[in-house]
Amino acid sequence: MTEIRPFRALRYNPARVTPDDVIAPPYDVVGADAVAALHTRSPYNAAHLENPAGSGDARFAGAKKTLDAWLKDKALVRDAVPALYVYEQRAKIDGRWVNRRCVFARTRLHRPEEGIVRPHEATLSGPREERLRLIRATRTNISPIFATFLDPTHAAGDLIAKVAGTEPDFEAHDRLGDRHRLWVVTNKAQIATLTGVLEATNITIADGHHRTHTALDYRDEAAAKAGKRWTGNEPENFALMGLIPEDDPGLVILPIHRLVKGEVLPERFLERLSALYRVEVLSTDGGAEAVEAAWERVQANAYGPTAFAILGVDGPHSIHLATARSQEAIDAAMPQGLSTASKRLDARILTETVLTPIFGIDRAALAAGRVEFTESAEETREAVESGACRLAFLINATRVQQVTEVADAGEVMPQKSTFFYPKLATGLVFNSLDD
């Protein structure tokens, strides 16, 4: 069902650049200070394209000018023959090193309703418009979309692992110490194996929903301009994706904890919470060790019943544990029409049974910044103790299988339901739409 094609990537020339200095995180996980640091790190850093300097249309015109200059001085070189590209990241997560491997390919775009390239999360119009202006200017996929696929016979995973056992064509380390390696795959039999595995499965977007929608919008613009001359095989019909087997052991989703702003708690908060949850006081004097112990209690319920640690109810150092009284009661409190898969998401359960009915936090309040997010339990503790937020909830991470199940149901998760880590780096390959 999924069509992938080899392509002639634009890649950095190690003879002209220092690999460690040119890769960058994707645009949506770096703030202004980090972008400025990346810009000063190297005149060839991928952030000059991904997050160009300036304002308005000049930003995107500048990205195009930069890209052309890099090609002219051969800092970027286009591969001579079409290829697929194996990419391996080695990152430290919770004190242990994790390897994750995927394949970069041109992947045919489909609308969500077609059920082939399935989203799991809603998008915002602002980032989509910005990314659209960038692709219009550069006609290049700067950063990849990240997607998972089914590999029941492990044919793709085994091949990817075999390729990753050879000498890489490109290697870089980022400032976190994570290693990024790339292999160019031109062997026709290997390409046929990977293509065949993907043909038998649909894919689920893990990260890059805005990039996916932007690519679709750009494709539709190009098709409208071409009219009857449109064949469906133009480069705009495809987007750069990093494709990973769903059962890859390095596919990690981090939790996204909720930080609630506001000066006072809702009236009778604990009493109202107790209707669906058993509430237990874990600590009254907090501290890092107490928060870590509370987080371990939450994680022990990763497969149910749903549990949250709540920081700040009785002062900045208090910690409570709320555990669902029954799954049936939680299901009954969720919006009608939701699939079982969606009803079992801790992020949605917290929203539908606590944040919205008790705090009055609806979509508009979320968009206005009433709730902030962090992947770190320690940052959560610091935010409550410093007064940066009034209350915080530690919640379990969404599991990879849940992402697929929600997509299978044709639904999407609330924003900030998943944080796949590490992010795919920008700068390993670029996909030019000028064939």
C-alpha positions as CSV (number, residue, x, y, z in Angstrom):
1,M,0.0,0.0,0.0
2,T,2.9,2.4,0.7
3,E,5.0,3.4,-2.3
4,I,8.6,4.4,-1.7
5,R,11.2,5.3,-4.3
6,P,14.9,5.8,-4.2
7,F,16.1,9.4,-4.9
8,R,19.2,11.4,-5.5
9,A,19.7,13.1,-2.2
10,L,21.5,16.3,-1.6
11,R,24.2,15.4,1.0
12,Y,26.9,17.3,2.8
13,N,30.4,16.9,1.3
14,P,32.7,15.9,4.2
15,A,35.6,17.4,2.2
16,R,34.0,20.8,2.5
17,V,32.3,20.7,5.9
18,T,32.8,19.4,9.5
19,P,30.0,16.8,9.9
20,D,29.6,17.5,13.6
21,D,28.9,21.2,12.9
22,V,26.3,20.9,10.2
23,I,23.5,18.6,11.5
24,A,20.7,20.2,13.6
25,P,17.6,19.3,15.4
26,P,14.3,19.7,13.5
27,Y,12.8,23.2,13.5
28,D,10.1,22.6,16.1
29,V,12.2,21.5,19.1
30,V,14.7,24.4,19.2
31,G,14.1,27.9,20.6
32,A,15.5,31.2,19.4
33,D,18.7,31.0,21.4
34,A,19.4,27.4,20.2
35,V,18.8,28.5,16.6
36,A,21.3,31.4,17.0
37,A,23.9,29.0,18.4
38,L,23.4,26.6,15.4
39,H,23.8,29.5,13.0
40,T,27.1,30.6,14.5
41,R,28.4,27.0,14.8
42,S,28.9,26.8,11.0
43,P,28.0,28.8,7.9
44,Y,26.8,25.4,6.6
45,N,24.7,24.3,9.5
46,A,21.3,22.9,8.4
47,A,19.5,25.4,10.6
48,H,20.3,28.1,8.1
49,L,17.8,26.3,5.8
50,E,15.5,24.9,8.5
51,N,15.2,28.0,10.6
52,P,16.5,30.8,8.3
53,A,17.4,34.2,9.8
54,G,15.4,37.3,9.1
55,S,11.7,38.0,9.0
56,G,8.8,37.7,6.6
57,D,9.3,36.5,3.0
58,A,13.0,37.5,3.2
59,R,13.6,34.5,5.6
60,F,12.5,32.0,2.9
61,A,14.2,33.8,0.0
62,G,17.4,33.8,2.1
63,A,17.1,30.0,2.6
64,K,16.9,29.6,-1.1
65,K,19.9,31.8,-1.7
66,T,21.8,29.8,1.0
67,L,20.9,26.5,-0.6
68,D,22.0,27.7,-4.0
69,A,25.3,28.9,-2.6
70,W,26.1,25.6,-0.9
71,L,25.4,23.7,-4.1
72,K,27.6,26.1,-6.0
73,D,30.6,25.7,-3.7
74,K,30.0,22.0,-3.3
75,A,29.3,22.0,0.4
76,L,26.2,20.1,-0.8
77,V,26.5,17.5,-3.6
78,R,23.7,15.6,-5.3
79,D,24.2,11.9,-5.5
80,A,24.7,10.6,-9.0
81,V,22.3,7.7,-8.9
82,P,19.0,7.2,-6.9
83,A,19.4,5.5,-3.6
84,L,17.7,4.7,-0.3
85,Y,19.5,5.7,2.8
86,V,19.9,3.8,6.1
87,Y,20.2,6.1,9.1
88,E,21.2,5.1,12.6
89,Q,21.0,7.2,15.8
90,R,22.8,6.3,19.0
91,A,21.3,8.3,21.9
92,K,21.4,8.1,25.7
93,I,18.0,7.7,27.3
94,D,17.6,7.4,31.0
95,G,21.3,6.5,31.4
96,R,21.5,3.8,28.7
97,W,22.6,4.0,25.1
98,V,19.9,3.2,22.5
99,N,20.3,2.5,18.8
100,R,17.5,3.3,16.4
101,R,17.6,2.7,12.6
102,C,15.3,3.9,9.8
103,V,15.3,4.2,6.0
104,F,15.1,7.5,4.2
105,A,13.0,7.3,1.1
106,R,10.8,9.4,-1.1
107,T,7.3,8.3,0.0
108,R,4.1,8.9,-1.9
109,L,1.7,11.2,-0.2
110,H,-1.8,10.3,0.7
111,R,-4.7,12.2,2.4
112,P,-5.5,10.8,5.9
113,E,-8.9,9.5,4.7
114,E,-7.1,7.2,2.3
115,G,-5.8,5.2,5.2
116,I,-2.3,4.7,3.9
117,V,-0.3,7.5,5.5
118,R,-2.1,7.9,8.8
119,P,-1.7,10.8,11.2
120,H,-2.1,10.3,14.9
121,E,-2.1,13.9,16.0
122,A,-3.9,17.2,15.0
123,T,-2.0,20.1,13.6
124,L,-2.0,23.9,13.9
125,S,-2.3,26.3,11.0
126,G,0.6,28.6,11.9
127,P,3.4,26.1,11.5
128,R,1.9,24.7,8.4
129,E,1.9,28.1,6.7
130,E,5.5,28.7,7.6
131,R,6.7,25.3,6.3
132,L,4.7,25.9,3.1
133,R,6.4,29.2,2.5
134,L,9.8,27.4,3.0
135,I,9.1,24.6,0.6
136,R,7.8,27.1,-2.0
137,A,11.0,29.0,-1.8
138,T,13.5,26.1,-1.8
139,R,11.6,23.3,-3.5
140,T,13.3,21.0,-1.1
141,N,12.3,18.8,1.8
142,I,14.7,20.1,4.4
143,S,13.8,17.9,7.3
144,P,12.2,14.4,7.1
145,I,8.9,13.2,8.3
146,F,9.2,10.2,10.7
147,A,6.8,7.3,10.2
148,T,6.5,3.7,11.4
149,F,5.6,0.6,9.4
150,L,4.8,-3.1,10.0
151,D,7.6,-5.6,9.3
152,P,6.1,-8.9,10.4
153,T,8.8,-11.1,8.8
154,H,11.6,-8.7,9.9
155,A,12.9,-8.7,6.3
156,A,13.3,-4.9,6.4
157,G,14.7,-4.8,9.9
158,D,17.3,-7.5,9.2
159,L,18.4,-5.8,6.0
160,I,18.7,-2.5,7.8
161,A,20.8,-4.1,10.5
162,K,23.0,-5.8,7.9
163,V,23.7,-2.5,6.1
164,A,24.4,-0.8,9.5
165,G,27.1,-3.4,10.1
166,T,29.3,-1.9,7.4
167,E,31.3,1.3,7.2
168,P,29.0,4.4,7.1
169,D,29.1,7.0,4.3
170,F,28.6,9.8,6.7
171,E,29.0,10.1,10.5
172,A,28.5,13.0,12.9
173,H,28.1,13.6,16.6
174,D,25.8,16.3,18.0
175,R,26.3,18.4,21.1
176,L,24.5,15.9,23.3
177,G,27.0,13.3,22.3
178,D,24.5,11.3,20.2
179,R,25.9,9.6,17.1
180,H,24.4,9.9,13.6
181,R,25.5,7.6,10.8
182,L,24.3,7.2,7.2
183,W,24.6,4.6,4.6
184,V,23.8,4.9,0.9
185,V,21.9,1.9,-0.5
186,T,22.1,1.5,-4.3
187,N,22.0,-2.3,-4.4
188,K,18.9,-3.2,-6.5
189,A,18.1,-6.3,-4.6
190,Q,18.2,-4.5,-1.2
191,I,16.1,-1.7,-2.6
192,A,13.6,-4.2,-3.9
193,T,13.4,-5.9,-0.5
194,L,12.6,-2.6,1.3
195,T,10.2,-1.5,-1.4
196,G,8.4,-4.8,-1.1
197,V,8.0,-4.7,2.6
198,L,6.5,-1.2,2.5
199,E,4.1,-2.1,-0.3
200,A,2.5,-4.6,2.1
201,T,1.8,-2.1,4.9
202,N,0.4,1.3,5.6
203,I,2.4,3.7,7.7
204,T,1.7,5.9,10.7
205,I,3.2,9.3,11.2
206,A,5.2,9.4,14.4
207,D,6.6,12.9,14.1
208,G,6.2,15.5,11.4
209,H,2.5,16.0,11.1
210,H,2.9,19.7,10.0
211,R,5.5,18.7,7.5
212,T,3.1,16.0,6.1
213,H,0.2,18.5,5.7
214,T,2.6,21.0,4.2
215,A,3.8,18.5,1.6
216,L,0.2,17.7,0.8
217,D,-0.7,21.3,0.4
218,Y,2.3,21.9,-1.8
219,R,1.4,18.9,-4.0
220,D,-2.1,20.2,-4.4
221,E,-0.8,23.6,-5.4
222,A,1.4,22.1,-8.0
223,A,-1.3,19.9,-9.4
224,A,-3.7,22.8,-9.7
225,K,-1.1,24.8,-11.7
226,A,-0.3,21.8,-13.9
227,G,-3.9,21.1,-14.7
228,K,-4.3,18.3,-17.3
229,R,-0.6,18.0,-17.6
230,W,-0.4,16.5,-14.1
231,T,0.6,12.8,-14.2
232,G,0.8,11.9,-10.5
233,N,4.5,11.0,-10.7
234,E,5.9,14.4,-10.3
235,P,8.4,14.8,-7.3
236,E,5.7,16.9,-5.5
237,N,3.7,13.7,-5.1
238,F,6.3,12.4,-2.7
239,A,8.0,13.6,0.5
240,L,11.1,12.7,2.4
241,M,10.4,10.3,5.1
242,G,12.4,8.3,7.7
243,L,10.7,4.9,7.9
244,I,11.2,2.6,10.9
245,P,9.8,-0.8,11.7
246,E,7.2,-0.5,14.5
247,D,8.9,-3.1,16.6
248,D,12.4,-1.5,16.4
249,P,13.6,-1.7,20.1
250,G,15.1,1.8,19.7
251,L,11.7,3.4,19.0
252,V,11.1,5.3,22.2
253,I,8.3,7.6,23.3
254,L,8.9,9.8,26.3
255,P,6.2,11.0,28.6
256,I,4.8,14.5,28.3
257,H,3.9,15.9,31.8
258,R,1.3,18.6,32.2
259,L,2.0,21.9,34.0
260,V,-1.2,23.8,34.9
261,K,-1.0,27.6,35.4
262,G,-3.4,29.6,37.7
263,E,-3.3,30.9,41.2
264,V,-6.0,28.9,42.9
265,L,-7.3,25.3,42.7
266,P,-10.8,24.6,41.6
267,E,-13.3,24.4,44.5
268,R,-13.4,20.9,46.2
269,F,-10.7,19.7,43.8
270,L,-9.8,16.5,45.7
271,E,-13.4,15.7,46.4
272,R,-14.3,16.0,42.8
273,L,-11.3,14.0,41.7
274,S,-12.2,11.2,44.1
275,A,-15.4,10.4,42.1
276,L,-13.2,8.6,39.6
277,Y,-9.9,8.2,41.3
278,R,-8.5,6.9,44.6
279,V,-6.3,9.7,45.9
280,E,-3.3,8.9,48.1
281,V,-0.9,11.4,49.8
282,L,2.6,10.4,48.9
283,S,4.6,13.3,50.4
284,T,4.1,16.6,52.1
285,D,7.7,17.8,51.9
286,G,8.5,16.9,48.3
287,G,12.1,17.0,47.0
288,A,13.7,15.2,44.1
289,E,13.7,11.8,45.7
290,A,10.0,12.0,46.6
291,V,9.1,13.0,43.1
292,E,11.2,10.2,41.6
293,A,9.4,7.7,43.9
294,A,6.1,9.1,42.8
295,W,7.0,8.8,39.2
296,E,8.0,5.2,39.7
297,R,4.5,4.6,41.2
298,V,2.9,6.1,38.1
299,Q,5.1,4.0,35.7
300,A,4.1,0.8,37.6
301,N,0.6,1.5,36.2
302,A,1.7,2.0,32.6
303,Y,-0.7,-0.8,31.4
304,G,-3.5,0.3,33.8
305,P,-5.3,1.3,35.8
306,T,-4.6,4.9,34.8
307,A,-2.6,6.7,37.4
308,F,-1.2,10.3,37.7
309,A,1.1,11.9,40.3
310,I,-0.1,15.4,41.2
311,L,2.4,17.9,42.5
312,G,1.3,21.0,44.3
313,V,-2.2,20.3,45.7
314,D,-1.4,21.2,49.3
315,G,1.6,23.5,48.6
316,P,4.6,23.3,46.3
317,H,6.1,20.3,48.1
318,S,3.0,18.1,48.3
319,I,2.6,15.0,46.1
320,H,-0.5,13.0,45.6
321,L,-1.2,9.8,43.6
322,A,-4.5,9.5,41.8
323,T,-5.4,5.9,40.6
324,A,-8.5,5.1,38.5
325,R,-11.1,3.3,40.6
326,S,-12.2,1.3,37.5
327,Q,-11.6,1.3,33.8
328,E,-15.3,1.0,33.3
329,A,-15.9,4.2,35.1
330,I,-13.2,6.0,33.2
331,D,-14.6,4.7,29.9
332,A,-18.1,6.0,30.8
333,A,-16.6,9.5,31.6
334,M,-15.0,9.7,28.2
335,P,-16.7,11.4,25.2
336,Q,-19.1,9.1,23.3
337,G,-18.0,7.8,20.0
338,L,-14.4,7.4,20.8
339,S,-12.7,4.1,20.1
340,T,-11.4,2.0,22.9
341,A,-7.9,2.8,21.8
342,S,-8.5,6.5,22.3
343,K,-10.3,5.9,25.6
344,R,-7.2,4.2,27.0
345,L,-4.8,7.0,26.3
346,D,-3.6,8.6,29.6
347,A,-3.1,12.0,28.0
348,R,-6.7,12.0,26.8
349,I,-8.0,10.5,30.1
350,L,-6.4,13.3,32.0
351,T,-7.9,15.9,29.7
352,E,-11.4,14.5,29.6
353,T,-11.8,13.5,33.2
354,V,-9.7,16.2,35.0
355,L,-8.5,19.2,33.1
356,T,-11.7,19.9,31.2
357,P,-14.4,19.1,33.7
358,I,-12.7,20.2,36.9
359,F,-10.3,23.0,35.7
360,G,-12.4,24.1,32.8
361,I,-9.5,23.8,30.4
362,D,-10.9,23.4,27.0
363,R,-9.2,23.6,23.6
364,A,-9.2,27.4,23.6
365,A,-7.5,27.4,27.0
366,L,-4.9,25.0,25.8
367,A,-4.2,27.1,22.8
368,A,-3.9,30.1,25.1
369,G,-1.1,28.4,27.0
370,R,-3.0,27.5,30.2
371,V,-1.1,24.2,30.2
372,E,2.6,23.8,29.5
373,F,4.5,20.6,28.9
374,T,7.8,18.9,29.7
375,E,9.3,15.5,29.3
376,S,11.2,15.7,32.5
377,A,9.9,14.8,36.0
378,E,12.6,16.9,37.5
379,E,11.7,20.0,35.4
380,T,8.1,19.4,36.6
381,R,9.1,19.5,40.2
382,E,11.2,22.6,39.7
383,A,8.2,24.3,38.0
384,V,5.9,23.7,40.9
385,E,8.4,24.5,43.6
386,S,9.4,27.8,41.9
387,G,5.8,28.8,41.3
388,A,6.1,28.7,37.5
389,C,3.0,26.6,37.6
390,R,0.3,26.0,40.2
391,L,-0.1,22.3,39.8
392,A,1.5,19.5,37.7
393,F,0.6,16.0,36.6
394,L,3.1,13.3,35.9
395,I,1.6,10.9,33.3
396,N,2.8,7.8,31.6
397,A,4.1,7.9,28.0
398,T,1.9,6.8,25.2
399,R,3.1,3.4,23.9
400,V,4.0,2.8,20.2
401,Q,1.2,0.2,19.9
402,Q,-1.3,2.8,21.1
403,V,-0.3,5.2,18.4
404,T,-1.0,2.6,15.7
405,E,-4.3,1.5,17.3
406,V,-5.6,5.1,17.3
407,A,-4.5,5.5,13.7
408,D,-6.2,2.2,12.8
409,A,-9.4,3.6,14.4
410,G,-9.2,6.7,12.1
411,E,-8.8,9.0,15.0
412,V,-6.1,11.4,16.2
413,M,-4.7,12.0,19.7
414,P,-4.7,15.3,21.6
415,Q,-1.6,17.4,20.9
416,K,1.4,16.7,23.0
417,S,0.4,13.0,23.4
418,T,3.7,11.7,22.1
419,F,7.3,12.7,22.2
420,F,9.3,10.3,20.0
421,Y,13.0,10.5,21.1
422,P,15.5,11.2,19.7
423,K,14.2,13.4,16.9
424,L,15.5,12.7,13.4
425,A,18.3,15.0,12.8
426,T,18.1,17.5,10.0
427,G,21.1,17.5,7.6
428,L,21.7,13.9,6.8
429,V,19.9,14.1,3.5
430,F,17.8,16.7,1.7
431,N,15.2,15.9,-0.9
432,S,15.2,18.3,-3.9
433,L,12.0,18.4,-5.9
434,D,13.9,19.6,-8.9
435,D,14.4,16.4,-10.9
